[in-house]
Amino acid sequence: MQAYISQSSAGNPANLSDWQRFQIEDALSRLSERERECYVLAHGECFSFNEIAGMLGVSKGSVEVYVTRAQKKISEDLHNSLFLVG
């Protein structure tokens, strides 16, 4: 995920294949805007839930809920989607 985020210093987007980039975009497209935002900030940018809460003006608990929901959706997609099997 970090390599997907172009502003991240933790990875390089050039290291991803087109297929890997497609898989990530497909998984993220199934999330709500807020779930995607929190998930990318947590797992792509490596911000803490407290930091994300401050940036978005929501509670830390809300961030936890959004990230947990996103992880659940992505996990379900991994088990059910032919596109994410690879």
Order of alpha helices (4+ residues) and beta strands (2+ residues): alpha-alpha-alpha-alpha
